[in-house]
Every structure is written in C-alpha cells, then in structure tokens.
Amino acid sequence: MSFPKPRRIKTPEVTLAVYENDGDTGRRHPPVIFVHGWPEIAYSWKSQLGAVAKAGFRAIAIDLKGFGWSDAPKDPALYSAEQMTGDFVALMDALSIEKAIFCGHDWGGALVWAMAQLRPERVAGVIGLCTPVHPRPPAPPLAIINKRFGSQHYFVQFQTRDVPEQLFASDPDRFFRLMFQRPPPRDRWAELVPRIYDLPGRFKNAPPPSDNDVIIPPADIQIYVDAYKKSGFHGGVNLYRNIDRNWEAMEGRDETVRAPALWIGAELDLFLPPESAEKMKDIVPDLESHVIADCGHWMTWEKPAETNALIIDWLKRRFSA
C-alpha cells in the first residue's frame, strides 16, 4: 500500500494530521496508533502502516503536534508528556476510539510509555521501538546527563530557546543527511562518546555525509525537508525542553505499565543501546523483548521487514479475534 494522504482532525486544543490504512473494517481489534520520534514525522512509518493493515489491523499514524502537517505552536509547555498524551486522548475521542495499541519510536516511544502510565484506561497495548521505559531517577534527568556527558550533549544544548531550531533550519537537507546515517560498529563507540552527542556541533563542523552512509533515499529525505520547512524545528526540540518537567510530573505516581507490551531494540543503537532496557521488567510486568541484529537507531528504515515481522507476530498473538 502507498502511504496514505493526511486528514486533519480538529480537537479542542490542536489539529493533528492523521494517516490511516484500515485493515479491520469489522473492528475486531483495537487500532494501532503509530507515534514517531525526533526528527521524524508520520511518514517514518511508511513501511509499517500498510503491513499492519494487511495483517488485519486498523493502522493510524499521526504527525505529532509541532511536526509535519499538524499544528505547531511554539510554547514549550505544550509539549510535556501530560500535554502530548492529552492530544492522543482528544484524537481518540474525535475518531471514536475507546482503546488503542500505541506503537512509538524514539521520542514516540517515550510518549507511548507515558500514555500507558498517565492514561492507562485508553491503552490496550504498547509497542516501544528502541526506547525503553525506566523507573523514575532520583535526580532531574538533565542534571544527570550534564554530569555524565557534559554541557555539549544535545539534551542540554536544546534547553536554549530558538538557537538549535534556527541552526538546523538553516540547511534542512544537510541536517537530515547528517542524522540518518548508518550506525557505527560497537568497537568504535568508546571513541565516539561523548562528542557524537554534540548534534549542533556536528551539524556546524562535520564533513558532508557520504551518499553511501545515508540510509534514507533522496526522495524520502526531501519529504522530511518539505515537512520541516512548513512546521519548523521548534516542535521536536520542545520535547527535550520538557524532560525535567516530565520527571517532576511523575513524582509519587504509579509508574507501572500494566498493558501487554513489546519492546524491540537495535543491536547498533548507540543512542539507546539494548542493554539500557535491562530493568524494564521492574515496571512492565507483561513484557516481551527482542533485539534486531546489525541494526541502528532508525530501524523502520534500516530493517523494515524484521521490524514488521516482530510487530505483526506479537499483535496477532496478543490481540487475536
């Protein structure tokens, strides 16, 4: 199936672009809502939406608030986990969906775990790609990152309003070619850390990426460029400006994810290595985990067939009619 055209769904607070392939007209299963990460858009699910629909599910991808063809307000406070999961609930209400299976990658992964924690009554299942969920740390996450990796880590640099988004907007094509590169082998990780986490510095100073190292075809890169020229970069960067706010909001709350869950890691994901998911069972009791070999962070592009096979197998086993 080709990637569907967007529908703009108006909710009380925000209008969201929705892309749907419906393989479950009889409504036998909960729909699967796909939530992209940064710096992506709903189009990142181009290899998953049709496959999941063909397997018998209603597959819905969204441009998150701040991305693509959805509304893109600039206030960082509108991008907290509480606000973003509120958007999901409003969208579900607009589409007459009581419960859904949420599948997220990267920041989308963080948001679907938050959905299961903050609004469990609307969640039938969770699929996290690359992003694990952790128990709440004892100190604010930005302080931990700054102490461990230094002030050049992009999480820290992104706290400065307007600067990173204006930088990346100066050359979107270079930005996406820099981001979507083949993963380095594990034996190089030690020499790359922590400088690899200086995304603004790499954007300004790194040599142009080789065409052979870019994992996304030029035509698809152009779709990202066009989308970000419309939305700007502030929506995605604003997600990072809520890291400590999200941590504060979880104080004293039950962190348990009680919905059935699938986590798929990538062997060569330097930013979210598989070993970072080892403690997930502590708060996700009904968890199934897999790791895709020889795959980096952008698994929906690098290993779409393997990713789809794991997702569809789990969906069919856990949500059979």
DAHU-V348097 format. One record per backbone hydrogen bond with DSSP energy under -1.0 kcal/mol. NH is the residue of the N-H (numbers start at 1). CO is the residue of the C=O. E is the energy in kcal/mol with one decimal. If there is no record, write none. Layout:
<<NH;CO;E> <NH;CO;E>>
This chain:
<<7;18;-2.6> <9;16;-3.2> <11;14;-1.7> <16;9;-2.4> <18;7;-3.0> <19;61;-3.1> <21;59;-2.5> <23;57;-1.5> <27;24;-1.8> <32;58;-3.0> <33;101;-3.0> <34;60;-3.5> <35;103;-3.2> <40;37;-1.6> <44;41;-2.3> <45;42;-2.2> <46;43;-1.8> <48;45;-1.2> <49;45;-2.5> <52;48;-2.8> <53;49;-2.1> <54;50;-2.6> <55;51;-1.3> <56;53;-1.9> <57;52;-1.6> <59;21;-2.9> <60;32;-2.9> <61;19;-3.1> <62;34;-1.5> <63;17;-2.3> <66;71;-3.2> <67;64;-2.2> <70;67;-2.2> <71;15;-2.7> <78;75;-1.8> <79;76;-2.1> <84;80;-3.0> <85;81;-2.5> <86;82;-1.3> <87;83;-1.7> <88;84;-1.6> <89;85;-2.1> <90;86;-2.4> <91;87;-2.5> <92;88;-2.6> <93;89;-2.5> <94;90;-2.2> <95;91;-1.8> <96;93;-1.1> <97;92;-3.0> <100;122;-1.8> <101;31;-3.1> <102;125;-2.5> <103;33;-2.8> <104;127;-2.6> <105;35;-1.8> <106;129;-1.4> <108;105;-2.1> <110;106;-1.8> <111;107;-2.2> <112;108;-2.1> <113;109;-2.0> <114;110;-1.9> <115;111;-2.2> <116;112;-1.7> <117;113;-1.4> <118;114;-3.4> <119;115;-2.3> <122;119;-1.9> <123;120;-1.6> <124;100;-2.8> <126;260;-2.1> <127;102;-3.0> <128;262;-2.9> <129;104;-3.0> <130;264;-3.2> <131;129;-2.0> <144;140;-1.6> <145;141;-2.7> <146;142;-2.5> <147;143;-2.2> <148;144;-2.2> <149;145;-3.1> <150;146;-1.5> <153;150;-1.4> <154;197;-2.1> <157;153;-2.3> <158;154;-2.3> <159;156;-1.6> <160;157;-1.5> <163;161;-1.0> <166;162;-2.1> <167;163;-2.1> <168;164;-2.5> <169;165;-2.0> <170;167;-1.1> <171;168;-1.3> <175;171;-2.1> <176;172;-2.6> <177;173;-2.0> <178;174;-2.1> <179;175;-2.3> <180;176;-2.5> <181;179;-1.5> <182;213;-2.4> <188;185;-1.9> <189;186;-1.3> <192;188;-1.2> <193;189;-1.8> <196;192;-2.5> <197;194;-2.0> <198;195;-1.7> <199;197;-1.6> <202;198;-2.5> <203;199;-2.5> <204;200;-2.1> <205;201;-2.4> <206;202;-2.2> <213;210;-1.5> <215;180;-2.3> <221;217;-2.3> <222;218;-2.1> <224;220;-1.6> <225;221;-2.5> <226;222;-2.7> <227;223;-2.1> <228;224;-2.6> <229;225;-1.9> <230;226;-1.3> <231;227;-2.5> <232;228;-2.3> <237;233;-1.8> <238;234;-2.3> <242;239;-1.3> <243;240;-1.3> <246;242;-3.0> <247;243;-1.7> <248;244;-2.5> <249;245;-2.1> <251;248;-1.5> <253;250;-2.1> <257;283;-3.2> <261;286;-2.7> <262;126;-2.5> <263;288;-2.8> <264;128;-2.6> <265;290;-3.1> <267;292;-2.5> <268;295;-3.2> <269;266;-1.8> <270;268;-1.2> <276;273;-2.2> <277;274;-2.0> <278;275;-1.3> <280;277;-1.7> <282;279;-1.7> <283;280;-1.8> <284;280;-1.7> <287;285;-1.1> <288;261;-1.9> <290;263;-2.0> <292;265;-2.9> <299;297;-1.6> <301;298;-1.5> <302;298;-2.6> <303;299;-2.2> <307;303;-2.4> <308;304;-2.8> <309;305;-2.3> <310;306;-1.9> <311;307;-2.3> <312;308;-3.0> <313;309;-2.2> <314;310;-1.9> <315;311;-2.6> <316;312;-2.6> <317;313;-2.0> <318;314;-2.7> <319;315;-2.2>>
